Amino acid sequence: MITAHIFAHNPQAIIATIASDHTVEKINNYKEAISEILRFATKNPDYLSTIGIKPSRAETGFGYIKVGKKITNSNLYCGEKFVEKPDKKKAQKYLESGDFLWNASYFAFSAGRMLGMYKKYSPLIYNGIKNIMAAFGNKNADKILNLEYAKFPTAPFDTIIAEKHNKIAIIPADLGWSDIGSWASLYDLLSRKIGGHTVTEGHHVGIDNKNCLIYAKDKLLATVGLEDIIIVDTKDVTLVCNKNKSQDIKKLLEKLKIKGKSEYL
């Protein structure tokens, strides 16, 4: 929708998508990488340009991009394929190969070409966007928006567009990047900041704990000999989770809903 709106005002526009729930520690590297993909997208509008992050662990909660040959007269490389959140075995294989980068979902593209991609790869969304745009300013605009939007698939952009497009350009970047949408990612960020192996907040006393994230708000939490464990203790719920399984918390939330425990979500 935003792309269509921008295109209506400026058909030559180049757009960058930036995630709001990420942290970036190396600001200058970040600015340079964003500028690089914007420049590339301006000169090569048929490409979908993106930034890739060198993986530090076999993460199953992120998408990956396989990196191919370097593009002539450019600092970017061909993106050979997208992989949407692999299982642990595949993620470990990608990490060891050195050929894959995390997909941070920072994209730069031509507004007009992006609409063309939707027309080619997802006519349902494209036609819905056209109908919504045509209704802007009319008294039925909100009704049409709700009707059309309800038809859209819930699949992510990577699946609908990026995985199908055959012209992907990627720049590897060291951004000090974290997607803090999971407890494991939050641990990585905080442990780097404090320079320690175990991150604690609140009332906690521990011995010989390693690579743990422990939050105890209301009562004292005592731990001995834990490794790769996340503990979040609040007034009404205590979460104990293997750090390497933190992405499975989504499954746990679904189970709570099924069991009628939604008040704890």
TIKOLVEX-692542 format. One record per residue (C-alpha): residue in three letters; x, y, z. Coordinates in Angstrom, 3 decimals, padded with zeros to 6 digits. Layout:
N
+------+----------+----------+----------+
| resn |        u |        v |        w |
+------+----------+----------+----------+
|  ALA |        X |        Y |        Z |
...
+------+----------+----------+----------+
***
This chain:
265
+------+----------+----------+----------+
| resn |        u |        v |        w |
+------+----------+----------+----------+
|  MET |  000.000 |  000.000 |  000.000 |
|  ILE |  002.747 |  002.449 |  000.927 |
|  THR |  004.605 |  001.626 | -002.282 |
|  ALA |  001.495 |  002.328 | -004.363 |
|  HIS |  000.872 |  005.583 | -002.511 |
|  ILE |  004.459 |  006.759 | -003.046 |
|  PHE |  004.379 |  005.693 | -006.693 |
|  ALA |  001.235 |  007.776 | -007.250 |
|  HIS |  003.147 |  010.859 | -006.096 |
|  ASN |  006.520 |  009.990 | -007.662 |
|  PRO |  006.715 |  007.191 | -010.263 |
|  GLN |  010.540 |  007.345 | -010.154 |
|  ALA |  010.762 |  006.864 | -006.387 |
|  ILE |  013.268 |  004.494 | -004.791 |
|  ILE |  012.082 |  003.071 | -001.480 |
|  ALA |  013.946 |  001.497 |  001.428 |
|  THR |  012.183 | -000.661 |  004.024 |
|  ILE |  013.639 | -000.466 |  007.525 |
|  ALA |  012.570 | -002.673 |  010.436 |
|  SER |  011.536 | -000.874 |  013.628 |
|  ASP |  012.298 | -003.640 |  016.151 |
|  HIS |  015.996 | -004.126 |  015.381 |
|  THR |  019.034 | -002.707 |  017.137 |
|  VAL |  022.143 | -001.570 |  015.287 |
|  GLU |  025.347 | -000.774 |  017.150 |
|  LYS |  027.628 |  000.155 |  014.243 |
|  ILE |  025.771 |  003.197 |  012.977 |
|  ASN |  028.286 |  004.283 |  010.334 |
|  ASN |  028.337 |  000.797 |  008.786 |
|  TYR |  024.558 |  000.836 |  008.808 |
|  LYS |  024.360 |  004.196 |  007.030 |
|  GLU |  026.896 |  003.084 |  004.421 |
|  ALA |  025.038 | -000.173 |  003.730 |
|  ILE |  021.671 |  001.570 |  003.358 |
|  SER |  023.223 |  004.170 |  001.041 |
|  GLU |  024.838 |  001.393 | -000.994 |
|  ILE |  021.611 | -000.508 | -001.654 |
|  LEU |  019.770 |  002.734 | -002.451 |
|  ARG |  022.421 |  003.695 | -005.003 |
|  PHE |  022.328 |  000.230 | -006.532 |
|  ALA |  018.522 |  000.210 | -006.731 |
|  THR |  018.589 |  003.602 | -008.440 |
|  LYS |  021.014 |  002.403 | -011.118 |
|  ASN |  019.554 | -001.110 | -011.395 |
|  PRO |  015.769 | -000.811 | -010.877 |
|  ASP |  015.065 | -004.385 | -011.985 |
|  TYR |  016.880 | -005.663 | -008.894 |
|  LEU |  015.594 | -006.109 | -005.379 |
|  SER |  018.524 | -004.934 | -003.254 |
|  THR |  019.060 | -005.997 |  000.335 |
|  ILE |  021.498 | -006.192 |  003.253 |
|  GLY |  022.776 | -009.505 |  004.630 |
|  ILE |  024.118 | -010.111 |  008.144 |
|  LYS |  026.867 | -012.645 |  008.796 |
|  PRO |  025.307 | -015.287 |  011.076 |
|  SER |  026.820 | -015.801 |  014.517 |
|  ARG |  024.811 | -018.915 |  015.404 |
|  ALA |  022.534 | -021.533 |  013.863 |
|  GLU |  019.403 | -019.419 |  014.287 |
|  THR |  016.074 | -020.948 |  013.244 |
|  GLY |  014.078 | -017.765 |  013.775 |
|  PHE |  015.601 | -015.779 |  010.901 |
|  GLY |  015.449 | -016.107 |  007.141 |
|  TYR |  018.671 | -016.738 |  005.203 |
|  ILE |  019.997 | -015.683 |  001.805 |
|  LYS |  022.534 | -017.706 | -000.156 |
|  VAL |  025.221 | -015.440 | -001.599 |
|  GLY |  026.525 | -015.950 | -005.132 |
|  LYS |  029.027 | -014.152 | -007.346 |
|  LYS |  029.944 | -010.505 | -006.977 |
|  ILE |  028.111 | -008.183 | -009.342 |
|  THR |  030.427 | -006.385 | -011.795 |
|  ASN |  031.296 | -002.783 | -010.867 |
|  SER |  029.486 | -003.083 | -007.564 |
|  ASN |  029.989 | -003.926 | -003.890 |
|  LEU |  026.935 | -006.165 | -004.004 |
|  TYR |  026.621 | -009.879 | -004.738 |
|  CYS |  023.966 | -011.940 | -006.460 |
|  GLY |  021.466 | -013.422 | -004.048 |
|  GLU |  020.946 | -017.007 | -005.197 |
|  LYS |  018.019 | -017.978 | -003.002 |
|  PHE |  016.023 | -017.078 |  000.089 |
|  VAL |  015.357 | -019.623 |  002.809 |
|  GLU |  012.537 | -018.806 |  005.214 |
|  LYS |  013.395 | -019.888 |  008.792 |
|  PRO |  015.132 | -023.271 |  008.362 |
|  ASP |  015.173 | -026.074 |  010.904 |
|  LYS |  018.132 | -026.455 |  013.280 |
|  LYS |  020.017 | -028.941 |  011.110 |
|  LYS |  019.829 | -026.751 |  008.013 |
|  ALA |  020.658 | -023.607 |  009.975 |
|  GLN |  023.820 | -025.288 |  011.293 |
|  LYS |  024.742 | -026.322 |  007.756 |
|  TYR |  024.274 | -022.763 |  006.493 |
|  LEU |  026.407 | -021.405 |  009.327 |
|  GLU |  029.261 | -023.808 |  008.593 |
|  SER |  029.166 | -023.257 |  004.823 |
|  GLY |  029.878 | -019.529 |  005.003 |
|  ASP |  027.664 | -019.057 |  001.922 |
|  PHE |  024.580 | -017.791 |  003.734 |
|  LEU |  023.702 | -014.508 |  005.406 |
|  TRP |  020.824 | -013.636 |  007.692 |
|  ASN |  018.025 | -011.801 |  005.951 |
|  ALA |  017.560 | -008.602 |  007.960 |
|  SER |  014.613 | -007.538 |  005.757 |
|  TYR |  016.227 | -004.254 |  004.758 |
|  PHE |  015.260 | -003.802 |  001.110 |
|  ALA |  015.688 | -001.054 | -001.487 |
|  PHE |  013.688 | -001.053 | -004.708 |
|  SER |  012.005 |  000.977 | -007.417 |
|  ALA |  008.398 |  001.732 | -006.483 |
|  GLY |  007.227 |  001.051 | -010.033 |
|  ARG |  009.163 | -002.202 | -010.347 |
|  MET |  007.849 | -003.393 | -006.990 |
|  LEU |  004.264 | -002.928 | -008.129 |
|  GLY |  005.223 | -004.887 | -011.234 |
|  MET |  006.560 | -007.689 | -009.025 |
|  TYR |  003.251 | -007.880 | -007.179 |
|  LYS |  001.396 | -007.954 | -010.495 |
|  LYS |  003.593 | -010.836 | -011.667 |
|  TYR |  003.945 | -012.897 | -008.488 |
|  SER |  000.753 | -012.063 | -006.576 |
|  PRO | -002.059 | -010.751 | -008.815 |
|  LEU | -004.490 | -011.046 | -005.901 |
|  ILE | -002.594 | -008.480 | -003.835 |
|  TYR | -001.880 | -006.298 | -006.863 |
|  ASN | -005.543 | -006.089 | -007.865 |
|  GLY | -006.536 | -005.444 | -004.267 |
|  ILE | -004.061 | -002.568 | -004.022 |
|  LYS | -005.448 | -001.078 | -007.245 |
|  ASN | -008.993 | -001.223 | -005.885 |
|  ILE | -007.956 |  000.346 | -002.588 |
|  MET | -006.025 |  003.134 | -004.306 |
|  ALA | -008.965 |  003.854 | -006.613 |
|  ALA | -011.214 |  004.287 | -003.579 |
|  PHE | -008.987 |  006.807 | -001.793 |
|  GLY | -010.973 |  009.919 | -000.968 |
|  ASN | -014.334 |  008.225 | -001.471 |
|  LYS | -016.862 |  007.691 |  001.310 |
|  ASN | -016.534 |  003.903 |  000.904 |
|  ALA | -012.725 |  003.926 |  001.148 |
|  ASP | -012.553 |  002.285 |  004.584 |
|  LYS | -015.054 | -000.400 |  003.606 |
|  ILE | -013.154 | -001.254 |  000.423 |
|  LEU | -009.857 | -001.255 |  002.314 |
|  ASN | -011.187 | -003.776 |  004.836 |
|  LEU | -012.781 | -005.967 |  002.161 |
|  GLU | -009.673 | -006.110 | -000.035 |
|  TYR | -007.206 | -006.446 |  002.814 |
|  ALA | -009.107 | -009.441 |  004.177 |
|  LYS | -008.364 | -011.257 |  000.900 |
|  PHE | -004.601 | -010.812 |  001.156 |
|  PRO | -002.539 | -013.902 |  002.078 |
|  THR | -000.793 | -013.872 |  005.451 |
|  ALA |  002.532 | -015.068 |  004.006 |
|  PRO |  005.544 | -012.752 |  004.475 |
|  PHE |  007.009 | -010.532 |  001.742 |
|  ASP |  010.000 | -012.862 |  001.389 |
|  THR |  007.727 | -015.747 |  000.398 |
|  ILE |  005.384 | -013.764 | -001.830 |
|  ILE |  007.994 | -011.710 | -003.705 |
|  ALA |  011.659 | -012.135 | -002.749 |
|  GLU |  011.876 | -015.920 | -003.129 |
|  LYS |  010.315 | -015.732 | -006.600 |
|  HIS |  012.234 | -012.776 | -008.033 |
|  ASN |  015.345 | -013.759 | -009.995 |
|  LYS |  017.269 | -010.512 | -009.607 |
|  ILE |  018.421 | -010.148 | -006.022 |
|  ALA |  021.454 | -008.072 | -005.015 |
|  ILE |  022.884 | -008.318 | -001.512 |
|  ILE |  025.605 | -006.479 |  000.361 |
|  PRO |  027.190 | -008.276 |  003.343 |
|  ALA |  027.401 | -005.886 |  006.288 |
|  ASP |  028.733 | -005.893 |  009.833 |
|  LEU |  026.185 | -003.755 |  011.657 |
|  GLY |  026.329 | -005.039 |  015.216 |
|  TRP |  022.783 | -006.124 |  014.391 |
|  SER |  020.148 | -007.771 |  016.565 |
|  ASP |  016.530 | -008.613 |  015.913 |
|  ILE |  015.237 | -008.356 |  019.460 |
|  GLY |  012.037 | -010.221 |  018.677 |
|  SER |  013.218 | -013.295 |  020.615 |
|  TRP |  014.710 | -013.895 |  024.053 |
|  ALA |  017.846 | -015.402 |  022.497 |
|  SER |  018.408 | -012.266 |  020.422 |
|  LEU |  017.873 | -010.079 |  023.477 |
|  TYR |  020.453 | -012.164 |  025.346 |
|  ASP |  022.976 | -011.719 |  022.525 |
|  LEU |  022.483 | -007.961 |  022.559 |
|  LEU |  022.685 | -007.527 |  026.332 |
|  SER |  025.610 | -009.926 |  026.802 |
|  ARG |  027.645 | -007.931 |  024.273 |
|  LYS |  026.836 | -004.714 |  026.081 |
|  ILE |  027.886 | -005.946 |  029.521 |
|  GLY |  030.699 | -008.195 |  028.315 |
|  GLY |  029.471 | -011.153 |  030.347 |
|  HIS |  028.188 | -014.676 |  029.797 |
|  THR |  025.081 | -014.413 |  031.966 |
|  VAL |  022.651 | -011.503 |  031.918 |
|  THR |  020.590 | -010.891 |  035.040 |
|  GLU |  018.047 | -008.308 |  036.117 |
|  GLY |  016.189 | -008.085 |  039.407 |
|  HIS |  016.521 | -010.348 |  042.434 |
|  HIS |  018.953 | -013.118 |  041.523 |
|  VAL |  021.820 | -014.980 |  043.173 |
|  GLY |  023.675 | -017.612 |  041.169 |
|  ILE |  026.730 | -019.869 |  041.019 |
|  ASP |  028.420 | -021.298 |  037.907 |
|  ASN |  025.768 | -020.209 |  035.419 |
|  LYS |  026.776 | -019.773 |  031.775 |
|  ASN |  025.091 | -018.080 |  028.805 |
|  CYS |  021.840 | -017.456 |  030.654 |
|  LEU |  019.266 | -014.668 |  030.645 |
|  ILE |  017.585 | -014.370 |  034.033 |
|  TYR |  014.911 | -011.862 |  035.027 |
|  ALA |  013.357 | -012.021 |  038.479 |
|  LYS |  011.056 | -009.135 |  039.349 |
|  ASP |  009.130 | -009.946 |  042.510 |
|  LYS |  011.009 | -012.634 |  044.422 |
|  LEU |  014.552 | -013.920 |  044.816 |
|  LEU |  015.603 | -016.454 |  042.200 |
|  ALA |  018.588 | -018.679 |  043.033 |
|  THR |  020.318 | -020.773 |  040.349 |
|  VAL |  023.244 | -023.187 |  040.235 |
|  GLY |  025.043 | -024.673 |  037.224 |
|  LEU |  022.660 | -023.578 |  034.486 |
|  GLU |  023.765 | -023.208 |  030.858 |
|  ASP |  021.900 | -021.728 |  027.866 |
|  ILE |  018.749 | -021.164 |  029.914 |
|  ILE |  016.270 | -018.294 |  029.889 |
|  ILE |  014.254 | -017.628 |  033.040 |
|  VAL |  011.680 | -014.852 |  033.191 |
|  ASP |  009.880 | -014.692 |  036.533 |
|  THR |  006.939 | -012.301 |  036.873 |
|  LYS |  004.082 | -011.979 |  039.339 |
|  ASP |  001.788 | -014.520 |  037.687 |
|  VAL |  003.982 | -016.585 |  035.325 |
|  THR |  007.472 | -018.077 |  035.307 |
|  LEU |  009.032 | -018.988 |  031.966 |
|  VAL |  011.936 | -021.457 |  031.859 |
|  CYS |  013.301 | -022.117 |  028.389 |
|  ASN |  016.362 | -023.504 |  026.645 |
|  LYS |  017.929 | -020.476 |  024.942 |
|  ASN |  018.404 | -022.445 |  021.740 |
|  LYS |  014.678 | -023.248 |  021.691 |
|  SER |  013.409 | -019.720 |  022.319 |
|  GLN |  011.676 | -019.563 |  018.921 |
|  ASP |  009.379 | -022.357 |  020.103 |
|  ILE |  007.798 | -019.958 |  022.592 |
|  LYS |  005.387 | -019.113 |  019.767 |
|  LYS |  004.174 | -022.724 |  019.885 |
|  LEU |  003.832 | -022.458 |  023.651 |
|  LEU |  001.656 | -019.358 |  023.299 |
|  GLU | -000.629 | -021.238 |  020.920 |
|  LYS | -000.861 | -024.087 |  023.414 |
|  LEU | -001.851 | -021.650 |  026.164 |
|  LYS | -004.661 | -020.355 |  023.942 |
|  ILE | -005.889 | -023.897 |  023.254 |
|  LYS | -005.890 | -024.688 |  026.977 |
|  GLY | -007.891 | -021.560 |  027.774 |
|  LYS | -005.025 | -019.723 |  029.448 |
|  SER | -005.124 | -016.592 |  027.286 |
|  GLU | -005.098 | -014.334 |  030.354 |
|  TYR | -001.399 | -015.191 |  030.769 |
|  LEU | -000.380 | -014.068 |  027.292 |
+------+----------+----------+----------+
***
